[in-house]
Amino acid sequence: MFTGIVEELGEITAVETLDDACRFRLRGPAVTEGARHGDSIAVNGVCLTVVDHEGDEFTADVMAETLNRSSLGVLAVGSRVNLERPTAVGARLGGHIVQGHVDGTGEILERKPSEHWELVKISLPADLARYVVEKGSITVEGISLTVVDAGPDFFTVSLIPTTLALTTLGIKQPGDPVNLEVDVIAKYVERLLGTQGGTR
């Protein structure tokens, strides 16, 4: 489990394309400290497994399903990525419950800078709109954010200077894809209430 509090901006240092997958090599001094084979690290909000670790770099395999459902497929050597290690038991939950299981992708539609913050408008797939509410939580590129406005096919978030400086949302531009993970609690509530055709 993650909390959506990005630990560092990492970098893709190598990409090996396979028949139905790819292998990334990533640099991240903070998240590789004490890393072991089999550990989980969230990369732009996608939970990946450490295959190998040497120095401040680690490798992770990404299967076709993940490449098709997330924005990881557009990454190349030199791409910056948000990195976060799983939350330790007993640690503070700084953001919200994040699984690292991307529900879909959106697209940066608009950026409106202000003196101390920036409003970013992001497209929202129709099948995810029901899970997004004003002042609720959403994960964008692995970052726990609060929804400012929720429309039928978009939502907005306000980014503080720290988020702009220390995550990829500081450099994403209109047209860029972003990974989205909605609040898992909303999905469980929907399932329990049978709002997708189940019995009440």
CYANA upper distance limits for C-alpha pairs under 8 A (distance plus 0.5 A):
  1 MET  CA     86 PRO  CA      5.93
  1 MET  CA     87 THR  CA      6.49
  1 MET  CA     97 ILE  CA      7.39
  1 MET  CA     98 VAL  CA      6.45
  1 MET  CA     99 GLN  CA      5.62
  1 MET  CA    100 GLY  CA      7.78
  2 PHE  CA     42 ALA  CA      8.25
  2 PHE  CA     84 GLU  CA      7.88
  2 PHE  CA     85 ARG  CA      7.56
  2 PHE  CA     86 PRO  CA      5.35
  2 PHE  CA     87 THR  CA      5.80
  2 PHE  CA     96 HIS  CA      8.50
  2 PHE  CA     97 ILE  CA      6.82
  2 PHE  CA     98 VAL  CA      5.35
  2 PHE  CA     99 GLN  CA      6.53
  2 PHE  CA    100 GLY  CA      7.47
  3 THR  CA     86 PRO  CA      8.34
  3 THR  CA     87 THR  CA      7.32
  3 THR  CA     93 LEU  CA      6.63
  3 THR  CA     94 GLY  CA      6.76
  3 THR  CA     95 GLY  CA      5.34
  3 THR  CA     96 HIS  CA      5.53
  3 THR  CA     97 ILE  CA      5.81
  3 THR  CA     98 VAL  CA      5.74
  3 THR  CA    144 SER  CA      7.38
  4 GLY  CA     45 GLY  CA      8.14
  4 GLY  CA     84 GLU  CA      8.07
  4 GLY  CA     94 GLY  CA      8.34
  4 GLY  CA     95 GLY  CA      6.04
  4 GLY  CA     96 HIS  CA      7.18
  4 GLY  CA     97 ILE  CA      8.21
  4 GLY  CA     98 VAL  CA      6.70
  4 GLY  CA    139 THR  CA      7.15
  4 GLY  CA    142 GLY  CA      5.88
  4 GLY  CA    143 ILE  CA      4.95
  4 GLY  CA    144 SER  CA      4.76
  5 ILE  CA     84 GLU  CA      7.52
  5 ILE  CA     94 GLY  CA      7.12
  5 ILE  CA     95 GLY  CA      6.54
  5 ILE  CA    142 GLY  CA      8.23
  5 ILE  CA    143 ILE  CA      6.45
  5 ILE  CA    144 SER  CA      6.81
  6 VAL  CA     82 ASN  CA      6.54
  6 VAL  CA     83 LEU  CA      6.27
  6 VAL  CA     84 GLU  CA      5.71
  6 VAL  CA    142 GLY  CA      7.60
  6 VAL  CA    143 ILE  CA      6.77
  6 VAL  CA    166 LEU  CA      8.44
  6 VAL  CA    167 THR  CA      7.58
  7 GLU  CA     30 ALA  CA      7.78
  7 GLU  CA     31 VAL  CA      7.90
  7 GLU  CA     82 ASN  CA      8.06
  7 GLU  CA     83 LEU  CA      6.39
  7 GLU  CA     84 GLU  CA      5.66
  7 GLU  CA     85 ARG  CA      8.10
  8 GLU  CA     28 GLY  CA      7.65
  8 GLU  CA     30 ALA  CA      7.42
  8 GLU  CA     31 VAL  CA      8.24
  8 GLU  CA     82 ASN  CA      6.72
  8 GLU  CA     83 LEU  CA      6.04
  8 GLU  CA     84 GLU  CA      7.62
  8 GLU  CA    166 LEU  CA      7.31
  8 GLU  CA    167 THR  CA      7.86
  9 LEU  CA     28 GLY  CA      7.80
  9 LEU  CA     80 ARG  CA      6.83
  9 LEU  CA     81 VAL  CA      6.08
  9 LEU  CA     82 ASN  CA      5.48
  9 LEU  CA     83 LEU  CA      6.67
  9 LEU  CA    166 LEU  CA      6.93
  9 LEU  CA    167 THR  CA      6.47
  9 LEU  CA    168 THR  CA      7.79
 10 GLY  CA     26 LEU  CA      7.24
 10 GLY  CA     27 ARG  CA      5.93
 10 GLY  CA     28 GLY  CA      5.34
 10 GLY  CA     80 ARG  CA      6.11
 10 GLY  CA     81 VAL  CA      5.55
 10 GLY  CA     82 ASN  CA      6.66
 10 GLY  CA     83 LEU  CA      6.77
 11 GLU  CA     26 LEU  CA      6.04
 11 GLU  CA     27 ARG  CA      5.73
 11 GLU  CA     28 GLY  CA      7.54
 11 GLU  CA     77 VAL  CA      8.22
 11 GLU  CA     78 GLY  CA      6.40
 11 GLU  CA     79 SER  CA      6.14
 11 GLU  CA     80 ARG  CA      5.02
 11 GLU  CA     81 VAL  CA      6.27
 12 ILE  CA     24 PHE  CA      7.32
 12 ILE  CA     25 ARG  CA      6.46
 12 ILE  CA     26 LEU  CA      5.03
 12 ILE  CA     27 ARG  CA      6.96
 12 ILE  CA     75 LEU  CA      8.11
 12 ILE  CA     76 ALA  CA      7.10
 12 ILE  CA     77 VAL  CA      5.52
 12 ILE  CA     78 GLY  CA      5.81
 12 ILE  CA     79 SER  CA      5.92
 12 ILE  CA     80 ARG  CA      7.05
 12 ILE  CA     81 VAL  CA      7.88
 13 THR  CA     24 PHE  CA      8.15
 13 THR  CA     25 ARG  CA      5.97
 13 THR  CA     26 LEU  CA      5.94
 13 THR  CA     27 ARG  CA      7.11
 13 THR  CA     77 VAL  CA      5.66
 13 THR  CA     78 GLY  CA      6.64
 14 ALA  CA     24 PHE  CA      6.35
 14 ALA  CA     25 ARG  CA      5.44
 14 ALA  CA     26 LEU  CA      7.64
 14 ALA  CA     76 ALA  CA      8.15
 14 ALA  CA     77 VAL  CA      5.98
 15 VAL  CA     22 CYS  CA      7.42
 15 VAL  CA     23 ARG  CA      6.30
 15 VAL  CA     24 PHE  CA      5.30
 15 VAL  CA     25 ARG  CA      6.94
 15 VAL  CA     76 ALA  CA      7.17
 15 VAL  CA     77 VAL  CA      7.02
 16 GLU  CA     22 CYS  CA      5.98
 16 GLU  CA     23 ARG  CA      5.49
 16 GLU  CA     24 PHE  CA      7.00
 17 THR  CA     21 ALA  CA      7.08
 17 THR  CA     22 CYS  CA      4.97
 17 THR  CA     23 ARG  CA      7.07
 18 LEU  CA     22 CYS  CA      5.55
 18 LEU  CA     23 ARG  CA      8.04
 20 ASP  CA     63 MET  CA      6.96
 20 ASP  CA     64 ALA  CA      5.87
 21 ALA  CA     61 ASP  CA      7.63
 21 ALA  CA     62 VAL  CA      6.08
 21 ALA  CA     63 MET  CA      4.80
 21 ALA  CA     64 ALA  CA      5.43
 21 ALA  CA     67 LEU  CA      8.21
 22 CYS  CA     61 ASP  CA      6.40
 22 CYS  CA     62 VAL  CA      5.87
 22 CYS  CA     63 MET  CA      7.12
 22 CYS  CA     64 ALA  CA      8.36
 23 ARG  CA     59 THR  CA      7.22
 23 ARG  CA     60 ALA  CA      6.14
 23 ARG  CA     61 ASP  CA      4.91
 23 ARG  CA     62 VAL  CA      6.56
 24 PHE  CA     59 THR  CA      5.95
 24 PHE  CA     60 ALA  CA      5.88
 24 PHE  CA     61 ASP  CA      6.89
 24 PHE  CA     62 VAL  CA      8.07
 25 ARG  CA     57 GLU  CA      7.19
 25 ARG  CA     58 PHE  CA      6.13
 25 ARG  CA     59 THR  CA      4.79
 25 ARG  CA     60 ALA  CA      7.12
 26 LEU  CA     57 GLU  CA      5.87
 26 LEU  CA     58 PHE  CA      5.97
 26 LEU  CA     59 THR  CA      6.70
 27 ARG  CA     56 ASP  CA      6.22
 27 ARG  CA     57 GLU  CA      4.78
 27 ARG  CA     58 PHE  CA      7.13
 28 GLY  CA     32 THR  CA      6.53
 28 GLY  CA     56 ASP  CA      6.12
 28 GLY  CA     57 GLU  CA      6.50
 28 GLY  CA     58 PHE  CA      8.37
 28 GLY  CA     83 LEU  CA      7.97
 29 PRO  CA     33 GLU  CA      6.93
 29 PRO  CA     55 GLY  CA      8.37
 29 PRO  CA     56 ASP  CA      5.01
 29 PRO  CA     57 GLU  CA      7.66
 30 ALA  CA     56 ASP  CA      8.33
 31 VAL  CA     35 ALA  CA      7.63
 31 VAL  CA     41 ILE  CA      7.99
 31 VAL  CA     83 LEU  CA      7.54
 31 VAL  CA     84 GLU  CA      7.14
 31 VAL  CA     85 ARG  CA      6.53
 32 THR  CA     53 HIS  CA      7.79
 32 THR  CA     55 GLY  CA      8.14
 32 THR  CA     56 ASP  CA      6.20
 32 THR  CA     57 GLU  CA      7.15
 32 THR  CA     58 PHE  CA      7.46
 33 GLU  CA     56 ASP  CA      7.94
 35 ALA  CA     39 ASP  CA      7.06
 35 ALA  CA     50 VAL  CA      8.35
 35 ALA  CA     53 HIS  CA      7.45
 36 ARG  CA     50 VAL  CA      7.48
 36 ARG  CA     52 ASP  CA      8.11
 36 ARG  CA     53 HIS  CA      7.32
 37 HIS  CA     49 THR  CA      8.27
 37 HIS  CA     50 VAL  CA      5.79
 37 HIS  CA     51 VAL  CA      5.86
 37 HIS  CA     52 ASP  CA      6.29
 37 HIS  CA     53 HIS  CA      7.56
 38 GLY  CA     49 THR  CA      6.02
 38 GLY  CA     50 VAL  CA      5.66
 38 GLY  CA     51 VAL  CA      6.80
 39 ASP  CA     49 THR  CA      6.12
 39 ASP  CA     50 VAL  CA      5.81
 40 SER  CA     47 CYS  CA      6.73
 40 SER  CA     48 LEU  CA      6.05
 40 SER  CA     49 THR  CA      5.15
 40 SER  CA     50 VAL  CA      6.64
 40 SER  CA     85 ARG  CA      7.21
 40 SER  CA     86 PRO  CA      7.16
 41 ILE  CA     47 CYS  CA      6.22
 41 ILE  CA     48 LEU  CA      5.94
 41 ILE  CA     49 THR  CA      6.91
 41 ILE  CA     50 VAL  CA      7.62
 41 ILE  CA     83 LEU  CA      7.30
 41 ILE  CA     84 GLU  CA      6.32
 41 ILE  CA     85 ARG  CA      5.35
 41 ILE  CA     86 PRO  CA      7.10
 42 ALA  CA     46 VAL  CA      5.53
 42 ALA  CA     47 CYS  CA      4.79
 42 ALA  CA     48 LEU  CA      6.42
 42 ALA  CA     82 ASN  CA      8.19
 42 ALA  CA     83 LEU  CA      6.07
 42 ALA  CA     84 GLU  CA      5.63
 42 ALA  CA     85 ARG  CA      6.82
 42 ALA  CA     86 PRO  CA      8.12
 42 ALA  CA    100 GLY  CA      6.79
 42 ALA  CA    142 GLY  CA      7.61
 43 VAL  CA     47 CYS  CA      6.92
 43 VAL  CA     48 LEU  CA      7.33
 43 VAL  CA     81 VAL  CA      6.82
 43 VAL  CA     82 ASN  CA      6.15
 43 VAL  CA     83 LEU  CA      5.53
 43 VAL  CA     84 GLU  CA      7.52
 43 VAL  CA    142 GLY  CA      7.65
 44 ASN  CA     72 LEU  CA      8.32
 44 ASN  CA     81 VAL  CA      6.25
 44 ASN  CA     82 ASN  CA      5.33
 44 ASN  CA     83 LEU  CA      7.03
 44 ASN  CA    140 VAL  CA      8.46
 44 ASN  CA    141 GLU  CA      4.81
 44 ASN  CA    142 GLY  CA      5.28
 44 ASN  CA    143 ILE  CA      8.40
 44 ASN  CA    179 ASN  CA      7.51
 45 GLY  CA     82 ASN  CA      7.96
 45 GLY  CA     83 LEU  CA      8.40
 45 GLY  CA    100 GLY  CA      5.75
 45 GLY  CA    101 HIS  CA      7.99
 45 GLY  CA    102 VAL  CA      7.45
 45 GLY  CA    139 THR  CA      7.89
 45 GLY  CA    140 VAL  CA      7.71
 45 GLY  CA    141 GLU  CA      5.48
 45 GLY  CA    142 GLY  CA      3.79
 45 GLY  CA    143 ILE  CA      7.59
 45 GLY  CA    179 ASN  CA      7.25
 45 GLY  CA    180 LEU  CA      8.35
 45 GLY  CA    181 GLU  CA      8.31
 46 VAL  CA     70 SER  CA      8.40
 46 VAL  CA    100 GLY  CA      5.16
 46 VAL  CA    101 HIS  CA      6.47
 46 VAL  CA    102 VAL  CA      6.71
 46 VAL  CA    142 GLY  CA      7.60
 47 CYS  CA     99 GLN  CA      8.00
 47 CYS  CA    100 GLY  CA      5.00
 47 CYS  CA    101 HIS  CA      7.08
 48 LEU  CA     60 ALA  CA      6.75
 48 LEU  CA     61 ASP  CA      7.86
 48 LEU  CA     62 VAL  CA      7.85
 49 THR  CA     60 ALA  CA      6.22
 49 THR  CA     61 ASP  CA      7.72
 50 VAL  CA     58 PHE  CA      6.91
 50 VAL  CA     59 THR  CA      6.41
 50 VAL  CA     60 ALA  CA      5.66
 51 VAL  CA     58 PHE  CA      7.72
 51 VAL  CA     59 THR  CA      5.94
 51 VAL  CA     60 ALA  CA      5.81
 51 VAL  CA     61 ASP  CA      7.64
 52 ASP  CA     58 PHE  CA      6.01
 52 ASP  CA     59 THR  CA      5.75
 52 ASP  CA     60 ALA  CA      7.89
 53 HIS  CA     57 GLU  CA      6.43
 53 HIS  CA     58 PHE  CA      4.76
 53 HIS  CA     59 THR  CA      7.05
 54 GLU  CA     58 PHE  CA      6.76
 62 VAL  CA     66 THR  CA      6.81
 62 VAL  CA     67 LEU  CA      7.26
 63 MET  CA     67 LEU  CA      6.92
 64 ALA  CA     68 ASN  CA      6.54
 65 GLU  CA     69 ARG  CA      6.67
 66 THR  CA     70 SER  CA      6.35
 66 THR  CA     72 LEU  CA      8.14
 67 LEU  CA     71 SER  CA      7.37
 67 LEU  CA     72 LEU  CA      6.16
 67 LEU  CA     73 GLY  CA      5.36
 68 ASN  CA     73 GLY  CA      7.56
 69 ARG  CA    102 VAL  CA      7.73
 69 ARG  CA    103 ASP  CA      8.04
 69 ARG  CA    104 GLY  CA      6.41
 69 ARG  CA    105 THR  CA      7.68
 70 SER  CA    102 VAL  CA      7.02
 70 SER  CA    104 GLY  CA      6.78
 70 SER  CA    105 THR  CA      6.48
 70 SER  CA    178 VAL  CA      8.25
 70 SER  CA    179 ASN  CA      6.21
 71 SER  CA     75 LEU  CA      8.08
 71 SER  CA    105 THR  CA      7.22
 71 SER  CA    177 PRO  CA      6.53
 71 SER  CA    178 VAL  CA      6.46
 71 SER  CA    179 ASN  CA      6.34
 75 LEU  CA     79 SER  CA      6.36
 80 ARG  CA    168 THR  CA      7.13
 81 VAL  CA    167 THR  CA      8.14
 81 VAL  CA    168 THR  CA      6.81
 82 ASN  CA    141 GLU  CA      7.54
 82 ASN  CA    142 GLY  CA      7.22
 82 ASN  CA    167 THR  CA      6.44
 82 ASN  CA    168 THR  CA      6.87
 83 LEU  CA    142 GLY  CA      8.37
 87 THR  CA     91 ALA  CA      7.11
 87 THR  CA     93 LEU  CA      8.35
 93 LEU  CA     97 ILE  CA      8.31
 95 GLY  CA    144 SER  CA      5.96
 95 GLY  CA    145 LEU  CA      8.27
 96 HIS  CA    137 SER  CA      7.65
 96 HIS  CA    144 SER  CA      7.02
 97 ILE  CA    183 ASP  CA      7.95
 97 ILE  CA    184 VAL  CA      8.06
 98 VAL  CA    139 THR  CA      7.82
 98 VAL  CA    144 SER  CA      8.45
 98 VAL  CA    181 GLU  CA      8.15
 98 VAL  CA    183 ASP  CA      8.05
 98 VAL  CA    184 VAL  CA      8.18
 99 GLN  CA    184 VAL  CA      8.44
100 GLY  CA    142 GLY  CA      7.92
100 GLY  CA    181 GLU  CA      8.07
101 HIS  CA    181 GLU  CA      7.23
102 VAL  CA    179 ASN  CA      6.79
102 VAL  CA    180 LEU  CA      6.24
102 VAL  CA    181 GLU  CA      5.42
103 ASP  CA    128 LEU  CA      8.30
103 ASP  CA    179 ASN  CA      8.29
103 ASP  CA    180 LEU  CA      6.40
103 ASP  CA    181 GLU  CA      5.54
103 ASP  CA    182 VAL  CA      7.37
104 GLY  CA    125 PRO  CA      7.79
104 GLY  CA    179 ASN  CA      6.72
104 GLY  CA    180 LEU  CA      5.94
104 GLY  CA    181 GLU  CA      7.48
105 THR  CA    124 LEU  CA      8.21
105 THR  CA    125 PRO  CA      7.91
105 THR  CA    177 PRO  CA      6.92
105 THR  CA    178 VAL  CA      5.95
105 THR  CA    179 ASN  CA      5.11
105 THR  CA    180 LEU  CA      5.86
106 GLY  CA    122 ILE  CA      6.66
106 GLY  CA    123 SER  CA      5.44
106 GLY  CA    124 LEU  CA      5.97
106 GLY  CA    125 PRO  CA      7.25
106 GLY  CA    177 PRO  CA      6.20
106 GLY  CA    178 VAL  CA      5.80
106 GLY  CA    179 ASN  CA      6.99
106 GLY  CA    180 LEU  CA      7.15
107 GLU  CA    122 ILE  CA      5.95
107 GLU  CA    123 SER  CA      5.69
107 GLU  CA    124 LEU  CA      8.30
107 GLU  CA    174 PRO  CA      7.67
107 GLU  CA    175 GLY  CA      6.27
107 GLU  CA    176 ASP  CA      6.06
107 GLU  CA    177 PRO  CA      4.93
107 GLU  CA    178 VAL  CA      6.29
108 ILE  CA    120 VAL  CA      7.78
108 ILE  CA    121 LYS  CA      6.69
108 ILE  CA    122 ILE  CA      5.13
108 ILE  CA    123 SER  CA      7.08
108 ILE  CA    172 LYS  CA      7.91
108 ILE  CA    173 GLN  CA      6.88
108 ILE  CA    174 PRO  CA      5.08
108 ILE  CA    175 GLY  CA      5.95
108 ILE  CA    176 ASP  CA      6.09
108 ILE  CA    177 PRO  CA      7.00
108 ILE  CA    178 VAL  CA      7.73
109 LEU  CA    120 VAL  CA      8.09
109 LEU  CA    121 LYS  CA      5.86
109 LEU  CA    122 ILE  CA      5.78
109 LEU  CA    123 SER  CA      6.93
109 LEU  CA    174 PRO  CA      5.46
109 LEU  CA    175 GLY  CA      6.85
110 GLU  CA    120 VAL  CA      6.31
110 GLU  CA    121 LYS  CA      5.56
110 GLU  CA    122 ILE  CA      7.70
110 GLU  CA    173 GLN  CA      8.45
110 GLU  CA    174 PRO  CA      6.18
111 ARG  CA    118 GLU  CA      7.37
111 ARG  CA    119 LEU  CA      6.34
111 ARG  CA    120 VAL  CA      5.10
111 ARG  CA    121 LYS  CA      6.93
111 ARG  CA    173 GLN  CA      8.28
111 ARG  CA    174 PRO  CA      7.84
112 LYS  CA    118 GLU  CA      6.12
112 LYS  CA    119 LEU  CA      5.54
112 LYS  CA    120 VAL  CA      6.87
113 PRO  CA    117 TRP  CA      6.97
113 PRO  CA    118 GLU  CA      4.81
113 PRO  CA    119 LEU  CA      6.84
114 SER  CA    118 GLU  CA      5.94
114 SER  CA    119 LEU  CA      8.29
116 HIS  CA    160 ILE  CA      7.39
116 HIS  CA    161 PRO  CA      7.25
117 TRP  CA    158 SER  CA      7.07
117 TRP  CA    159 LEU  CA      6.02
117 TRP  CA    160 ILE  CA      5.30
117 TRP  CA    161 PRO  CA      6.63
118 GLU  CA    158 SER  CA      6.05
118 GLU  CA    159 LEU  CA      5.65
118 GLU  CA    160 ILE  CA      7.31
119 LEU  CA    156 THR  CA      7.18
119 LEU  CA    157 VAL  CA      6.28
119 LEU  CA    158 SER  CA      5.02
119 LEU  CA    159 LEU  CA      6.86
120 VAL  CA    156 THR  CA      5.96
120 VAL  CA    157 VAL  CA      5.94
120 VAL  CA    158 SER  CA      6.82
120 VAL  CA    159 LEU  CA      7.96
121 LYS  CA    154 PHE  CA      7.35
121 LYS  CA    155 PHE  CA      6.35
121 LYS  CA    156 THR  CA      4.88
121 LYS  CA    157 VAL  CA      7.24
122 ILE  CA    154 PHE  CA      6.00
122 ILE  CA    155 PHE  CA      6.05
122 ILE  CA    156 THR  CA      6.60
123 SER  CA    153 ASP  CA      6.34
123 SER  CA    154 PHE  CA      4.73
123 SER  CA    155 PHE  CA      7.08
124 LEU  CA    128 LEU  CA      7.27
124 LEU  CA    129 ALA  CA      6.82
124 LEU  CA    152 PRO  CA      8.18
124 LEU  CA    153 ASP  CA      5.21
124 LEU  CA    154 PHE  CA      5.07
124 LEU  CA    155 PHE  CA      7.20
125 PRO  CA    129 ALA  CA      7.01
125 PRO  CA    153 ASP  CA      6.77
125 PRO  CA    154 PHE  CA      8.45
126 ALA  CA    152 PRO  CA      7.69
126 ALA  CA    153 ASP  CA      6.59
128 LEU  CA    132 VAL  CA      7.59
128 LEU  CA    182 VAL  CA      7.88
129 ALA  CA    151 GLY  CA      8.21
129 ALA  CA    152 PRO  CA      6.61
129 ALA  CA    153 ASP  CA      7.11
129 ALA  CA    154 PHE  CA      8.38
131 TYR  CA    182 VAL  CA      6.87
131 TYR  CA    183 ASP  CA      7.51
131 TYR  CA    186 ALA  CA      6.50
131 TYR  CA    187 LYS  CA      7.67
132 VAL  CA    136 GLY  CA      7.21
132 VAL  CA    137 SER  CA      8.14
132 VAL  CA    138 ILE  CA      7.75
132 VAL  CA    147 VAL  CA      8.11
132 VAL  CA    150 ALA  CA      6.96
132 VAL  CA    155 PHE  CA      8.44
132 VAL  CA    182 VAL  CA      7.39
132 VAL  CA    183 ASP  CA      8.38
133 VAL  CA    137 SER  CA      8.43
133 VAL  CA    147 VAL  CA      7.27
133 VAL  CA    149 ASP  CA      8.06
133 VAL  CA    150 ALA  CA      6.19
134 GLU  CA    146 THR  CA      8.37
134 GLU  CA    147 VAL  CA      5.70
134 GLU  CA    148 VAL  CA      6.01
134 GLU  CA    149 ASP  CA      5.78
134 GLU  CA    150 ALA  CA      6.07
135 LYS  CA    146 THR  CA      6.06
135 LYS  CA    147 VAL  CA      5.44
135 LYS  CA    148 VAL  CA      6.34
135 LYS  CA    149 ASP  CA      8.26
136 GLY  CA    146 THR  CA      6.15
136 GLY  CA    147 VAL  CA      6.00
137 SER  CA    144 SER  CA      7.24
137 SER  CA    145 LEU  CA      6.22
137 SER  CA    146 THR  CA      5.30
137 SER  CA    147 VAL  CA      6.63
137 SER  CA    182 VAL  CA      7.88
137 SER  CA    183 ASP  CA      6.76
138 ILE  CA    144 SER  CA      6.47
138 ILE  CA    145 LEU  CA      5.99
138 ILE  CA    146 THR  CA      6.88
138 ILE  CA    147 VAL  CA      7.32
138 ILE  CA    180 LEU  CA      7.78
138 ILE  CA    181 GLU  CA      6.72
138 ILE  CA    182 VAL  CA      5.58
138 ILE  CA    183 ASP  CA      6.50
139 THR  CA    143 ILE  CA      5.63
139 THR  CA    144 SER  CA      5.16
139 THR  CA    145 LEU  CA      6.51
139 THR  CA    179 ASN  CA      8.33
139 THR  CA    180 LEU  CA      6.13
139 THR  CA    181 GLU  CA      5.49
139 THR  CA    182 VAL  CA      6.83
139 THR  CA    183 ASP  CA      8.32
140 VAL  CA    144 SER  CA      7.24
140 VAL  CA    145 LEU  CA      7.64
140 VAL  CA    178 VAL  CA      6.96
140 VAL  CA    179 ASN  CA      6.11
140 VAL  CA    180 LEU  CA      5.43
140 VAL  CA    181 GLU  CA      7.26
141 GLU  CA    168 THR  CA      8.26
141 GLU  CA    169 LEU  CA      8.36
141 GLU  CA    178 VAL  CA      6.20
141 GLU  CA    179 ASN  CA      5.35
141 GLU  CA    180 LEU  CA      7.04
142 GLY  CA    179 ASN  CA      7.91
142 GLY  CA    180 LEU  CA      8.37
145 LEU  CA    157 VAL  CA      7.33
146 THR  CA    157 VAL  CA      6.78
146 THR  CA    158 SER  CA      8.17
147 VAL  CA    155 PHE  CA      7.24
147 VAL  CA    156 THR  CA      6.48
147 VAL  CA    157 VAL  CA      5.69
147 VAL  CA    158 SER  CA      8.39
148 VAL  CA    155 PHE  CA      7.77
148 VAL  CA    156 THR  CA      5.89
148 VAL  CA    157 VAL  CA      5.73
148 VAL  CA    158 SER  CA      7.40
149 ASP  CA    155 PHE  CA      5.92
149 ASP  CA    156 THR  CA      5.73
149 ASP  CA    157 VAL  CA      7.87
150 ALA  CA    154 PHE  CA      6.80
150 ALA  CA    155 PHE  CA      4.92
150 ALA  CA    156 THR  CA      7.23
151 GLY  CA    155 PHE  CA      6.20
159 LEU  CA    163 THR  CA      6.42
159 LEU  CA    164 LEU  CA      6.89
160 ILE  CA    164 LEU  CA      6.88
161 PRO  CA    165 ALA  CA      6.52
162 THR  CA    166 LEU  CA      6.42
163 THR  CA    167 THR  CA      6.11
163 THR  CA    169 LEU  CA      7.64
163 THR  CA    170 GLY  CA      7.42
164 LEU  CA    168 THR  CA      7.95
164 LEU  CA    169 LEU  CA      6.43
164 LEU  CA    170 GLY  CA      4.39
164 LEU  CA    171 ILE  CA      8.17
165 ALA  CA    170 GLY  CA      6.36
166 LEU  CA    170 GLY  CA      7.90
168 THR  CA    172 LYS  CA      6.72
172 LYS  CA    176 ASP  CA      6.68
182 VAL  CA    186 ALA  CA      8.39
183 ASP  CA    187 LYS  CA      7.59
184 VAL  CA    188 TYR  CA      6.89
185 ILE  CA    189 VAL  CA      6.70
186 ALA  CA    190 GLU  CA      6.70
187 LYS  CA    191 ARG  CA      6.75
188 TYR  CA    192 LEU  CA      6.63
189 VAL  CA    193 LEU  CA      6.61
190 GLU  CA    194 GLY  CA      6.68
190 GLU  CA    195 THR  CA      6.11
190 GLU  CA    196 GLN  CA      7.77
191 ARG  CA    195 THR  CA      7.04
191 ARG  CA    196 GLN  CA      7.43
191 ARG  CA    198 GLY  CA      8.16
193 LEU  CA    198 GLY  CA      8.23
193 LEU  CA    199 THR  CA      8.38
193 LEU  CA    200 ARG  CA      6.57
194 GLY  CA    198 GLY  CA      4.62
194 GLY  CA    199 THR  CA      6.02
194 GLY  CA    200 ARG  CA      6.18
